[in-house]
Amino acid sequence: MRVSSFDAENFRMLKHLQLKDLRGLNVFIGPNATGKSAVLEALHHLLDSTQIGFTREIAFRGSPGNTTHIASDVVLTADDIGGIVEDVAGVAGKPSPPEGIVKEYVSGFPDRITLTYSGVPPREAGTGLNVGRQVTVDSRGLSDAIQKSLRPAVRNWDTQNLNLSGNVGQSVNRYLPSRTLYLPVHRGVSAVVQVGRPGKPTPAEVGRWVHRARVEKLADFDDYEALISRLLAHVKGVVFRTGQNDLRWGFGEEGLPEMSSADAWSSGTHHLGLFAGAFVFLPKGSVVIAEEPELSLHPGAIRKMMKEIHALTDRGSVQFFLTTHSPVVIEGLDPHSKDHTLWRFSRNPDGSAAAARCDTEGQVEDAINSLLRP
C-alpha cells in the first residue's frame, strides 16, 4: 500500500493542511512546534487504528467549535488486494478462492481507498468522543463499492462462498495495521523475549522475532545480523542467554567476552537495533512513520541508516514518513529523479502549521542550510 495524500482540518496545529503527491520517502523539516509530529500522529491513527478519541484539546488551539477532520488516500496494489481476500477466507475458515476468482476480485477491487476521521470535539474539557474510521471509495462505502464492481458471476460465487463485500471492512482493519509501523520519539527494544513471530516489528516485539528467526534458522535472521554489523561495526553477531523463566538477547561485541544485553544498550544502539529489525522484517508495501530517526546517533551511523532507507525506497519496498532536525538525514534526497520529497514546515501568523514542498535544488539546499543556522 502507499499513502498518496494527506488532508487535515482543526487537528492540533493543523488548522488546514494538505499534502499532495506523497512519495516513497517523505521527509518533514522545520522548527519545533510547526506541525510535523502532528502529521505523523494523524497518519498513525489513520493507518494503525479503527477509532480515535476526540477531546477539546485535540482541536486547533483548543477550540472545539469546528469539525476536526483528517484523511488520506491510500493506493492498494494487487498484492494488497490479494492479501485482503486471503484474510477474509482465513478468518471465515474457508479455503482460498480459485485463482480465477481471485483475479476477478483484484480486477474489480478499488485500487484507491480513502481513510477518514471526522467529528466535532466536545466543548467541555475532560470529556471525549470516540470516532470510528471511515473507509470509502469516491465517497461510497467500501463494501458497496466492491459489491457494485464485481461481475454478476463473481458476485454470485462470492455470495455463496466468501462474502467479500460483507467482510472486507474488518479485513482492511486488520490488514492496514499489519503493514504499518509507527516509531514515536520514545522507543526501545525489549530485552526479554518469547518464542513467536510478531505481527509487525513494534519495539517490544523485535526481540521475539529475532529469537524465533535464530531458533528456526530463518533466512531473515542472517539478513538482520548482516545489517546490524553494517550499521554497528563493533557488533559481530546476535547472542541469546537462557534464564530460569525467560530468554534474553543482545549483541556479541568486539573486545567484550560476554553478551551486551538489550537492556544495557545505549540509546543509539536501541534505535539502530529497532530500525534494522523493521528493515528486514517488514513485508513489501509497508509504511514506516518515524520521528527523528537520527536520535542518539553519530552522523556516520545516520548516513548508514539512511543508505538502507534509500535502498528500500528505491526498490519500492517501504514508504517512509520521517521528521528530522538533522541535515544528515536530508543528504542525498533527490526529488527530481528519485521517489523522494522534502516538505518544509513553518508557522502561519495565527499559529497554525504550513508546509511547502521543496522542488528545486535551491529549495532543498536552503532547507538544509536552515537547519544549520542559529
LOVOGU-204450 format. One record per residue (C-alpha): residue number from 0; x, y, z. Coordinates in pm, 1 decimal. Layout:
SITE    i         X         Y         Z
SITE  NUM         X         Y         Z
...
***
This chain:
SITE    i         X         Y         Z
SITE    0       0.0       0.0       0.0
SITE    1     101.4     360.0     -39.2
SITE    2     -28.5     684.1     110.8
SITE    3     -75.2     932.5    -173.0
SITE    4    -224.7    1233.9       6.6
SITE    5    -297.3    1382.1     347.7
SITE    6    -559.5    1636.0     449.1
SITE    7    -630.5    1781.0     794.8
SITE    8    -857.1    2045.0     941.5
SITE    9    -876.3    2158.3    1303.4
SITE   10    -642.0    1885.5    1430.7
SITE   11    -383.5    2005.6    1682.1
SITE   12    -166.2    2263.1    1498.7
SITE   13    -318.2    2169.1    1163.9
SITE   14    -587.4    2429.7    1108.7
SITE   15    -592.6    2342.5     739.8
SITE   16    -310.8    2148.7     577.0
SITE   17    -296.0    1946.4     256.7
SITE   18      -4.8    1735.8     132.6
SITE   19     -45.0    1603.0    -220.0
SITE   20     159.0    1365.1    -436.3
SITE   21     333.9    1197.4    -145.3
SITE   22     635.5     991.0    -243.6
SITE   23     820.9     681.0    -131.1
SITE   24    1046.1     884.0     100.9
SITE   25     882.4    1186.9     261.3
SITE   26    1095.9    1398.5     492.4
SITE   27     948.0    1678.0     707.5
SITE   28    1175.4    1950.3     843.9
SITE   29    1115.4    2275.8    1025.1
SITE   30    1146.9    2435.0    1369.8
SITE   31     986.3    2280.7    1674.0
SITE   32     609.8    2329.4    1710.3
SITE   33     540.2    2364.2    1337.3
SITE   34     313.9    2059.6    1297.0
SITE   35     550.0    1785.6    1176.7
SITE   36     471.0    1542.9    1457.6
SITE   37     100.7    1622.4    1431.6
SITE   38     102.4    1492.2    1072.7
SITE   39     278.0    1172.0    1179.7
SITE   40      33.5    1123.5    1466.9
SITE   41    -261.2    1167.7    1231.1
SITE   42    -112.9     920.3     980.4
SITE   43     -60.3     673.5    1263.4
SITE   44    -427.8     698.3    1361.9
SITE   45    -544.7     668.8    1000.9
SITE   46    -339.9     358.9     917.8
SITE   47    -299.0     185.4    1250.7
SITE   48    -629.1     238.4    1435.4
SITE   49   -1000.5     191.7    1381.1
SITE   50   -1108.2     471.0    1614.5
SITE   51    -973.6     788.5    1770.6
SITE   52   -1074.4     984.4    2078.6
SITE   53   -1163.5    1347.1    2004.3
SITE   54   -1125.2    1584.0    2300.2
SITE   55   -1133.5    1959.5    2338.2
SITE   56    -753.4    1957.2    2340.3
SITE   57    -724.9    1782.0    2003.5
SITE   58    -886.0    2072.9    1819.7
SITE   59    -674.8    2359.0    1683.4
SITE   60    -585.3    2594.1    1972.9
SITE   61    -831.0    2412.0    2196.1
SITE   62   -1132.6    2547.8    2007.8
SITE   63   -1379.6    2261.3    1952.7
SITE   64   -1649.4    2454.0    1768.4
SITE   65   -1545.4    2334.6    1423.9
SITE   66   -1529.0    1983.8    1279.3
SITE   67   -1199.1    1801.8    1317.1
SITE   68   -1114.4    1611.3    1001.5
SITE   69    -813.1    1401.9     899.8
SITE   70    -799.4    1192.0     584.1
SITE   71    -560.3    1013.6     349.1
SITE   72    -591.6     845.0      12.9
SITE   73    -424.2     503.8       9.4
SITE   74    -331.8     321.4    -310.5
SITE   75    -359.6     -58.6    -293.6
SITE   76    -156.8    -295.4    -510.2
SITE   77    -266.7    -631.5    -645.6
SITE   78     -67.4    -794.8    -363.4
SITE   79    -255.6    -585.2    -108.4
SITE   80    -591.6    -682.9    -252.7
SITE   81    -489.7   -1048.0    -267.6
SITE   82    -383.5   -1028.3      96.2
SITE   83    -718.6    -882.1     196.3
SITE   84    -901.1   -1162.1      13.0
SITE   85    -681.5   -1424.8     183.0
SITE   86    -755.0   -1265.2     520.0
SITE   87   -1131.6   -1284.2     466.8
SITE   88   -1102.7   -1651.3     370.9
SITE   89    -876.0   -1732.8     664.0
SITE   90   -1098.5   -1567.8     924.7
SITE   91   -1400.8   -1744.6     777.8
SITE   92   -1216.5   -2076.8     797.0
SITE   93   -1259.0   -2135.9     424.8
SITE   94   -1008.0   -2231.3     156.3
SITE   95    -863.1   -1962.1     -63.7
SITE   96   -1079.1   -1878.2    -366.1
SITE   97    -983.8   -2029.4    -702.6
SITE   98    -713.4   -1839.6    -890.0
SITE   99    -961.5   -1713.9   -1148.8
SITE  100   -1192.1   -1575.7    -879.9
SITE  101    -901.3   -1403.8    -705.2
SITE  102    -803.1   -1235.8   -1031.9
SITE  103   -1161.1   -1116.1   -1074.8
SITE  104   -1157.4    -977.9    -721.9
SITE  105    -831.1    -796.6    -789.6
SITE  106    -950.7    -653.9   -1121.6
SITE  107   -1276.1    -529.7    -968.5
SITE  108   -1146.5    -417.2    -629.5
SITE  109   -1090.2     -39.8    -598.8
SITE  110    -719.3      36.4    -612.4
SITE  111    -761.1     357.2    -410.4
SITE  112    -942.1     395.3     -80.2
SITE  113    -989.6     696.4     146.1
SITE  114    -940.6     672.8     521.9
SITE  115   -1117.8     939.6     725.8
SITE  116   -1184.1    1051.8    1080.5
SITE  117   -1434.3    1332.9    1112.7
SITE  118   -1628.5    1471.0    1407.8
SITE  119   -1688.1    1771.1    1633.4
SITE  120   -1478.6    1758.9    1953.1
SITE  121   -1677.3    1813.9    2275.3
SITE  122   -1671.9    2162.8    2421.2
SITE  123   -1614.4    2059.7    2781.0
SITE  124   -1260.5    1984.6    2897.0
SITE  125   -1202.4    1633.4    3023.7
SITE  126   -1469.3    1475.2    2803.7
SITE  127   -1415.4    1270.5    2490.4
SITE  128   -1585.0    1146.9    2176.6
SITE  129   -1483.2     817.0    2016.0
SITE  130   -1491.5     848.9    1637.9
SITE  131   -1472.5     544.0    1412.0
SITE  132   -1259.1     540.0    1098.4
SITE  133   -1445.2     551.1     768.3
SITE  134   -1313.1     360.9     466.0
SITE  135   -1467.6     488.1     143.5
SITE  136   -1424.3     484.1    -232.8
SITE  137   -1528.5     807.0    -404.4
SITE  138   -1747.7     891.6    -103.4
SITE  139   -1918.4     550.0    -115.8
SITE  140   -1877.7     279.7     144.7
SITE  141   -1611.8      23.1      57.2
SITE  142   -1849.1    -274.6      80.1
SITE  143   -2096.7    -108.0    -153.0
SITE  144   -1820.4     -15.9    -399.0
SITE  145   -1694.6    -374.3    -411.4
SITE  146   -2041.5    -520.4    -449.3
SITE  147   -2111.2    -299.2    -749.3
SITE  148   -1770.1    -359.9    -910.0
SITE  149   -1792.5    -740.8    -921.4
SITE  150   -1921.6    -908.5   -1233.8
SITE  151   -2254.3   -1092.0   -1181.5
SITE  152   -2098.7   -1440.2   -1198.3
SITE  153   -1829.0   -1348.4    -944.4
SITE  154   -2082.6   -1169.9    -725.2
SITE  155   -2294.2   -1484.2    -719.7
SITE  156   -1990.9   -1701.7    -627.8
SITE  157   -1894.5   -1452.3    -359.0
SITE  158   -2241.7   -1450.6    -203.6
SITE  159   -2244.0   -1828.9    -175.7
SITE  160   -1884.3   -1880.2     -63.2
SITE  161   -1685.5   -1586.1      73.6
SITE  162   -1899.6   -1272.9     112.4
SITE  163   -1600.1   -1048.2      49.7
SITE  164   -1808.2    -732.4      27.8
SITE  165   -1968.0    -806.1     364.0
SITE  166   -1641.0    -879.9     544.1
SITE  167   -1397.2    -651.3     365.2
SITE  168   -1423.6    -370.5     620.4
SITE  169   -1299.7    -589.6     903.8
SITE  170   -1030.5    -735.5     680.8
SITE  171    -899.9    -390.3     584.5
SITE  172    -895.8    -300.2     955.3
SITE  173    -667.2    -598.2    1015.7
SITE  174    -456.1    -556.7     702.7
SITE  175    -357.6    -189.2     727.1
SITE  176    -202.5    -214.2    1077.1
SITE  177      -6.4    -522.5     968.5
SITE  178     163.9    -303.7     707.5
SITE  179     218.4      -0.2     931.8
SITE  180     497.5      73.2    1179.8
SITE  181     484.6     387.2    1394.7
SITE  182     804.3     484.3    1578.6
SITE  183     746.7     782.8    1807.2
SITE  184    1030.0     959.5    1988.4
SITE  185    1013.3     722.3    2286.4
SITE  186    1105.4     376.7    2160.0
SITE  187    1320.7      83.6    2260.9
SITE  188    1375.4    -287.2    2211.1
SITE  189    1264.1    -535.6    2475.5
SITE  190    1547.7    -745.8    2620.3
SITE  191    1321.3   -1030.4    2736.1
SITE  192    1174.9   -1235.4    2452.6
SITE  193     937.3   -1524.7    2394.4
SITE  194     916.1   -1766.7    2103.1
SITE  195     679.1   -1641.1    1832.7
SITE  196     673.3   -1432.1    1519.3
SITE  197     531.9   -1082.9    1575.3
SITE  198     257.0    -942.7    1360.1
SITE  199     479.2    -641.7    1294.1
SITE  200     808.6    -522.1    1440.4
SITE  201     689.7    -293.9    1717.6
SITE  202     964.6    -206.2    1965.6
SITE  203     861.7    -472.5    2216.1
SITE  204     834.3    -745.7    1951.2
SITE  205    1159.2    -719.0    1760.2
SITE  206    1335.6    -944.7    2008.9
SITE  207    1067.9   -1214.6    1976.1
SITE  208    1110.0   -1225.2    1601.4
SITE  209    1489.5   -1238.7    1623.6
SITE  210    1469.4   -1524.8    1873.6
SITE  211    1242.9   -1735.7    1655.5
SITE  212    1446.1   -1646.0    1346.7
SITE  213    1756.1   -1791.0    1509.7
SITE  214    1588.1   -2095.9    1663.1
SITE  215    1431.8   -2195.6    1333.0
SITE  216    1726.1   -2066.3    1126.6
SITE  217    1503.4   -1841.7     919.5
SITE  218    1685.5   -1674.7     630.9
SITE  219    1580.9   -1330.3     755.4
SITE  220    1797.7   -1375.9    1063.2
SITE  221    2115.6   -1377.9     854.3
SITE  222    1997.7   -1057.9     686.6
SITE  223    1933.9    -899.6    1026.5
SITE  224    2275.1    -997.7    1163.3
SITE  225    2449.6    -873.0     849.7
SITE  226    2262.4    -541.2     859.4
SITE  227    2339.4    -488.4    1228.7
SITE  228    2707.6    -548.5    1157.6
SITE  229    2698.4    -290.5     877.6
SITE  230    2528.8     -32.1    1097.9
SITE  231    2738.7    -107.2    1408.5
SITE  232    3090.1    -212.1    1311.9
SITE  233    3175.3    -334.3    1664.4
SITE  234    2884.6    -583.6    1664.1
SITE  235    2979.1    -930.3    1542.3
SITE  236    2652.7   -1116.0    1594.0
SITE  237    2330.5   -1161.1    1787.2
SITE  238    2359.0   -1364.1    2108.4
SITE  239    2098.3   -1530.8    2334.8
SITE  240    2112.5   -1625.4    2703.3
SITE  241    1853.9   -1856.8    2858.9
SITE  242    1731.5   -1763.7    3206.5
SITE  243    1512.3   -1951.6    3450.8
SITE  244    1184.5   -1817.5    3316.3
SITE  245    1280.6   -1616.0    3012.3
SITE  246    1529.4   -1570.4    2733.5
SITE  247    1734.8   -1256.5    2685.6
SITE  248    1910.1   -1139.1    2376.7
SITE  249    2179.8    -893.5    2287.3
SITE  250    2486.0    -842.1    2071.9
SITE  251    2827.8   -1001.7    2070.7
SITE  252    3069.3    -708.0    2052.0
SITE  253    3434.3    -675.9    1959.9
SITE  254    3653.3    -693.6    2268.9
SITE  255    3377.0    -794.3    2510.4
SITE  256    3379.7   -1150.5    2646.2
SITE  257    3006.4   -1165.6    2720.6
SITE  258    2681.2   -1065.4    2556.3
SITE  259    2583.4    -699.6    2558.4
SITE  260    2219.8    -743.5    2663.9
SITE  261    1948.9    -529.1    2506.6
SITE  262    1856.3    -386.4    2848.2
SITE  263    2209.4    -243.0    2874.9
SITE  264    2232.6     -95.7    2525.0
SITE  265    2293.1     270.1    2466.9
SITE  266    2000.7     469.0    2328.9
SITE  267    2168.7     482.3    1987.8
SITE  268    2209.4     104.5    1976.7
SITE  269    1841.4      66.4    2067.3
SITE  270    1745.3     285.8    1773.4
SITE  271    1963.6     102.1    1524.9
SITE  272    1859.2    -240.1    1651.6
SITE  273    1495.7    -146.1    1614.6
SITE  274    1526.6       8.8    1268.3
SITE  275    1730.6    -287.7    1145.6
SITE  276    1456.5    -525.7    1260.4
SITE  277    1199.3    -316.4    1078.7
SITE  278    1402.9    -302.7     758.5
SITE  279    1444.6    -679.9     744.4
SITE  280    1107.3    -795.0     874.1
SITE  281     858.0    -554.7     717.5
SITE  282     669.1    -700.7     420.7
SITE  283     673.6    -524.0      86.8
SITE  284     419.7    -243.4      70.3
SITE  285     462.2    -137.4     433.5
SITE  286     460.6     219.7     565.4
SITE  287     706.2     340.9     831.5
SITE  288     616.0     655.3    1025.2
SITE  289     916.0     763.0    1233.1
SITE  290    1000.6    1069.3    1437.9
SITE  291    1360.9    1186.2    1423.2
SITE  292    1546.0     872.0    1310.5
SITE  293    1870.8    1046.7    1398.1
SITE  294    1808.0    1031.7    1773.5
SITE  295    2123.7     946.9    1972.7
SITE  296    2316.9     857.9    1658.2
SITE  297    2659.3     964.8    1535.8
SITE  298    2643.5    1128.6    1189.1
SITE  299    2821.9     825.9    1040.5
SITE  300    2555.7     592.5    1178.5
SITE  301    2280.1     820.2    1047.3
SITE  302    2432.8     804.6     698.8
SITE  303    2444.7     425.0     710.9
SITE  304    2084.1     404.2     824.5
SITE  305    1966.0     649.9     560.0
SITE  306    2151.4     444.3     296.5
SITE  307    1932.2     148.2     394.4
SITE  308    1620.8     367.8     387.1
SITE  309    1709.0     494.8      39.7
SITE  310    1763.5     138.4     -82.5
SITE  311    1420.2      26.7      43.9
SITE  312    1261.5     334.1    -111.6
SITE  313    1436.5     283.1    -445.2
SITE  314    1311.3     -77.1    -458.0
SITE  315     959.1      36.5    -381.5
SITE  316     952.0    -192.2     -78.3
SITE  317     863.0      52.9     200.3
SITE  318     718.1     403.8     212.4
SITE  319     873.7     631.7     477.0
SITE  320     747.8     940.2     658.3
SITE  321    1027.4    1096.5     864.5
SITE  322    1057.5    1411.5    1072.5
SITE  323    1408.3    1540.0    1128.6
SITE  324    1624.9    1820.3    1262.3
SITE  325    1941.1    1672.0    1111.3
SITE  326    2092.8    1786.8     781.9
SITE  327    2249.4    1440.2     751.3
SITE  328    1903.0    1283.0     708.0
SITE  329    1839.2    1512.6     412.1
SITE  330    2167.9    1434.1     238.2
SITE  331    2111.3    1253.9     -89.4
SITE  332    1745.8    1349.9    -128.0
SITE  333    1667.7    1375.5    -498.7
SITE  334    1313.1    1497.0    -568.2
SITE  335    1384.8    1513.3    -943.4
SITE  336    1495.6    1164.7   -1042.6
SITE  337    1400.3     956.9    -738.8
SITE  338    1089.5     886.2    -535.4
SITE  339    1179.2    1146.2    -272.4
SITE  340    1017.7    1462.5    -145.3
SITE  341    1108.4    1722.0     117.7
SITE  342     846.0    1930.2     298.4
SITE  343     949.8    2240.6     491.0
SITE  344     718.4    2327.1     779.4
SITE  345     663.8    2669.8     932.6
SITE  346     401.9    2861.4    1132.3
SITE  347     135.0    3091.2     994.3
SITE  348      63.8    3421.2    1177.0
SITE  349    -228.2    3256.5    1360.6
SITE  350      -0.9    2980.5    1493.7
SITE  351    -119.1    2709.5    1255.7
SITE  352     109.7    2483.4    1056.2
SITE  353     215.6    2549.0     697.8
SITE  354     414.2    2318.1     470.5
SITE  355     583.9    2389.1     139.0
SITE  356     727.7    2128.3     -95.3
SITE  357    1094.2    2179.8    -184.4
SITE  358    1101.5    2105.7    -557.6
SITE  359    1422.0    2268.3    -679.2
SITE  360    1783.2    2207.9    -585.5
SITE  361    1797.3    2560.1    -447.6
SITE  362    1496.0    2499.8    -224.0
SITE  363    1643.9    2174.7     -93.5
SITE  364    1980.8    2341.6     -29.8
SITE  365    1816.1    2632.0     151.0
SITE  366    1618.2    2387.5     363.5
SITE  367    1939.6    2209.1     463.5
SITE  368    2105.3    2540.6     545.5
SITE  369    1807.3    2636.9     759.7
SITE  370    1897.0    2350.5     993.6
SITE  371    2248.3    2488.4    1034.5
SITE  372    2150.5    2848.9    1105.0
SITE  373    2116.7    2960.9    1469.5
***
